[in-house]
């Protein structure tokens, strides 16, 4: 109902301004001729509303074209007949100049009103199909967002059990060998799960929040590997407020520890770097472990991380895995800081 009132206001304003423009072009003062010129245009308001309503309900489109074309032609005939009748009805008040007999009025109506009404119908169809195209575009955007949310939720659901099972495996290794350490690992695991659950449905979080999620996991792994694992953080203060996908660092760091540090007997170091360059956050997760094999197959953690980056940023983000000349692996991630498309 609100839309119809707005439409009526726009149509009234249009025909009134059109009548004023025509009147000012033909008369030099606000007299009787000026008034009749304005009212003559305003008498198009009901017919324009008719064209808009019929177009909304019965647009000319394939499948139902013959029946709807007949309906619009009938409406055209209705306009041709009723428009001169409106002049006859309002003549006692406005005293239209040059008002002739009804047959002549009908002939003039065919000559002058047929083309104009068809023009109104054409404009109504143009507006109708333009509005429908915008609605479809908005619906497609909503569906795309919903699809992206569903994919990200599925990827997150895969990641959380992945960490849980790995952590439980570490706890199982310590239960009999060091029960106290296993008990402390359970406490750290509970903290990690609480942080992950508190994230809710947020797709991106500040880097400081992501680092706080990483802390309990690193505590778990340090308890598991002892002096064999060292962690170094090189975080640029300017990068702390940058936004990253939630649970971005966990799978990459876990991969570095599991496949880089764990297979070797000597102590190893995992380094996490972050710096902000222009509108791009650059992350590096580096280990000095055994390095990756020549036939590299991404596990669920890195595979899902790459997929989440692609869903959120498209080609704007990047995850690259490179071999360090001194030994070990470096995972480089680039996350744009511009608004997500």
Secondary structure as UniProt FT lines:
FT   HELIX           2..26
FT   HELIX           32..42
FT   TURN            43..44
FT   HELIX           45..57
FT   TURN            62..63
FT   HELIX           65..94
FT   TURN            97..98
FT   HELIX           102..175
FT   TURN            176..177
FT   HELIX           179..198
FT   TURN            199..201
FT   STRAND          204..206
FT   HELIX           207..225
FT   HELIX           226..228
FT   STRAND          229..235
FT   HELIX           237..239
FT   TURN            240..241
FT   STRAND          243..245
FT   TURN            246..247
FT   HELIX           248..256
FT   HELIX           257..261
FT   TURN            262..263
FT   STRAND          268..277
FT   TURN            278..279
FT   STRAND          280..287
FT   HELIX           300..313
FT   HELIX           314..316
FT   STRAND          318..323
FT   TURN            325..326
FT   STRAND          329..336
//
